[in-house]
Structures are given as structure tokens and as C-alpha cells.
Amino acid sequence: MSADTPAEHGVEDTGPGPTPEATGAGAASVGLRGPDLVRAALAQAKAAARAKGATPTRSRPRRAPVERSGSGPDARDPALLGVAIRRLVGERGWQDTTAAATVVGRWAHLVGPEIADHCRPESLVDGTLVLVAESTAWATQLRMLTRTLQARVTAQVGEGVVTSVVVHGPDQPDWRKGPRRVRGRGPRDTYG
């Protein structure tokens, strides 16, 4: 076996590494090694650049200072969920929608369990609260209590949410199907 040498492959052997004179490090860096050698080479390169009249430039522009949260309260600090929801409702203008949802969702709390057991809110559109009673007797009773119901809701939810109360009796079976109607007596006994 023959040992391959750089000369056999057409490569000139320059020794174990570049000499300090070849790198331009000069006589001052002859005994330096590692990081000290790098620092000395960098200092010499900077001195040579200054001698040519070059000025140091930054490769990227400086960024504006980033605002950091300190120990005091800040707009970017975490917030309680209720506070965040109220702020979102205010920013989006959802006050009327949430007030209507409060009336429908908390009906038993607003009017009391006795009334809530016998009627339910069907809709709240443009300030008109539509209630459906479980019987005609309760529908009549609730019609007499409309001002009291409206006052209770206004006291707990706010002014202007409910401007009128309409009470309907229980739903009756309806034989009509579709949007068109024909006058007449309605359904008759056709089963016999």
C-alpha cells in the first residue's frame, strides 16, 4: 500500500495551516491562540479599514424600542373574563341584544318562580315582549299584570328594553298548512 500524498493528486502542500504573515496578523499575534487570535485579527482588520477611510455600517437598521409591560397595570395585562366581555359588548354595540337575551334567559329570576311556572317569553323584538301562557286563565291574569311585569323587568334589566308586553294564550292545534288560506268554516268531522 502506498500512502497518498497531496502532491500525487496535484495539490500543493502548504503545511499545517496559514502562517501569521500570510493572514496579515503580524508579529503581535504570533503567540496567540483561539479567541485571542480572533480578537487580534479583528482589531487589525478594523484598523486597516479605518486607514482606508471606510466607516463601520450596521447590516440592519435599529428597531424601535419595544414597549414592555412593567410592574404597573397596563392595557396588555390579562383581564377578567367578565370585564373583557363587557368591553367587547360595548365596542360592538351589542347592548340591546344582550339585554333581550337577559330577559329571555333569566325570566324566572326576573318575574319570580310563580309567574315563570305558568308562562314563558316567546320573543322580545323592538321592545315588545311576547309571552305565552299555559292556559287562558293565566293569559287573562297576565294581561292584568302587564304593567307590573314591565316594571319588574325595567327595574332589573334597564329602561327601554321592554316597552310593551303582549300576552297570548296557549297554542291551539291549527289545521292550516302553508301560507295561503281559504275562508270557510274550517275543519269538519271527515273521519266517519
C-alpha positions in Angstrom: 0.0 0.0 0.0 1.3 3.3 -0.8 0.4 6.4 1.2 -1.5 9.1 -0.8 0.2 12.4 -0.6 -1.3 15.7 -1.7 1.4 16.0 -4.3 0.2 12.8 -6.1 -3.2 14.4 -6.6 -1.9 17.7 -7.9 -2.4 19.6 -4.6 0.4 21.7 -3.2 1.1 21.1 0.4 1.3 24.4 2.3 1.9 22.9 5.7 -0.3 22.7 8.8 -2.0 26.0 8.3 -1.6 29.5 7.1 1.2 31.5 8.7 0.6 34.7 10.7 2.3 36.7 7.9 0.0 35.2 5.3 -3.1 36.1 7.2 -1.8 39.6 8.0 -1.9 39.0 11.7 1.7 40.3 12.0 4.2 39.7 14.7 2.0 40.7 17.5 -0.3 37.7 17.1 2.4 35.0 16.7 2.0 33.6 20.3 -1.9 34.0 20.4 -4.3 31.1 20.0 -8.1 30.6 19.9 -10.3 33.6 20.8 -7.3 35.9 21.5 -6.1 35.3 17.9 -9.5 36.1 16.5 -9.8 39.3 18.5 -6.3 40.4 17.4 -7.2 39.7 13.7 -10.5 41.6 14.0 -8.7 44.6 15.6 -6.2 44.6 12.8 -8.9 44.4 10.1 -10.7 47.3 11.7 -7.5 49.4 11.8 -6.8 48.6 8.1 -10.4 49.6 7.2 -10.0 52.9 9.1 -6.8 53.6 7.4 -8.5 53.2 4.0 -11.2 55.6 5.2 -14.1 53.1 5.5 -16.7 53.8 8.2 -18.4 51.0 10.1 -22.0 50.3 9.0 -24.8 48.2 10.5 -26.1 45.4 8.5 -29.7 46.1 9.6 -31.4 49.2 11.0 -32.1 49.5 14.6 -35.6 48.6 15.7 -37.8 51.0 17.7 -37.7 50.1 21.4 -40.3 47.5 22.3 -42.8 48.6 24.9 -42.6 46.2 27.7 -45.1 45.7 30.5 -43.7 46.8 33.8 -44.9 46.1 37.3 -47.8 48.5 37.0 -51.2 48.0 35.3 -51.1 48.0 31.5 -53.6 47.7 28.7 -52.0 44.5 27.6 -52.3 42.8 31.0 -54.6 39.8 31.4 -58.2 40.9 32.2 -61.1 39.1 33.9 -63.5 37.4 31.5 -66.5 39.5 32.6 -64.6 42.7 32.1 -63.4 41.6 28.7 -66.9 40.5 27.6 -68.4 43.9 28.8 -65.8 45.8 26.8 -66.5 43.7 23.7 -70.2 44.2 24.0 -69.7 48.0 24.3 -67.3 48.1 21.4 -69.6 46.2 19.1 -72.8 47.9 20.1 -74.5 44.7 21.3 -76.2 46.2 24.4 -79.7 45.8 23.1 -79.1 42.2 22.0 -77.6 41.2 25.4 -80.4 43.0 27.3 -83.0 41.0 25.3 -81.1 37.8 25.9 -81.0 38.6 29.6 -84.8 39.0 29.8 -85.4 35.7 28.0 -82.5 33.8 29.7 -83.3 34.9 33.3 -87.0 35.0 33.0 -87.7 33.0 36.2 -85.3 35.3 38.2 -86.9 38.5 36.8 -90.6 37.7 37.4 -90.4 35.1 40.1 -91.0 31.4 40.1 -94.8 31.5 40.4 -95.3 33.5 37.2 -92.5 31.8 35.4 -94.1 28.4 36.0 -97.2 29.4 34.1 -95.8 31.5 31.2 -92.7 31.7 29.0 -91.3 34.5 26.9 -91.6 33.8 23.2 -89.8 36.8 21.8 -88.5 40.3 22.5 -88.4 42.4 19.3 -88.2 46.2 19.3 -89.1 46.4 22.9 -92.3 44.3 22.6 -92.1 41.2 24.9 -94.4 38.4 23.8 -95.5 35.9 26.4 -97.3 32.6 26.0 -99.4 31.5 29.0 -100.1 27.8 29.7 -103.9 28.4 30.0 -106.5 31.0 29.1 -107.0 31.7 32.8 -103.3 32.6 33.2 -103.3 34.6 30.0 -106.1 36.7 31.4 -104.3 37.1 34.7 -101.0 38.1 33.0 -102.8 40.7 30.9 -103.9 42.4 34.1 -100.3 42.2 35.4 -98.6 43.6 32.3 -97.6 46.9 34.0 -96.2 45.1 37.0 -94.2 42.7 34.8 -92.9 45.6 32.7 -91.9 47.5 35.9 -90.1 44.4 37.3 -88.1 43.8 34.1 -87.3 47.5 33.7 -86.0 47.7 37.3 -83.6 44.7 36.8 -82.6 45.0 33.2 -82.8 48.7 32.4 -85.0 51.4 30.9 -86.2 51.0 27.4 -85.6 47.2 27.0 -89.2 46.3 27.4 -91.7 49.0 26.2 -94.8 46.8 25.9 -96.0 43.3 26.9 -98.3 41.2 24.8 -99.8 38.0 26.2 -101.0 35.1 24.1 -103.0 32.1 25.3 -101.9 28.6 24.9 -101.3 27.4 21.3 -104.4 25.7 19.8 -104.0 23.0 17.2 -104.1 24.5 13.7 -105.2 22.5 10.7 -104.0 25.1 8.3 -100.9 24.2 6.3 -98.9 26.5 4.1 -99.1 30.3 3.6 -102.5 30.5 1.7 -105.9 30.5 3.5 -109.4 29.9 2.2 -112.4 31.4 4.1 -114.9 29.0 5.4 -116.0 27.0 8.4 -112.6 25.3 8.9 -112.0 21.6 9.6 -115.1 19.4 10.0 -115.6 15.9 11.0 -114.4 14.0 8.0 -113.2 10.9 9.8 -116.5 8.9 9.8 
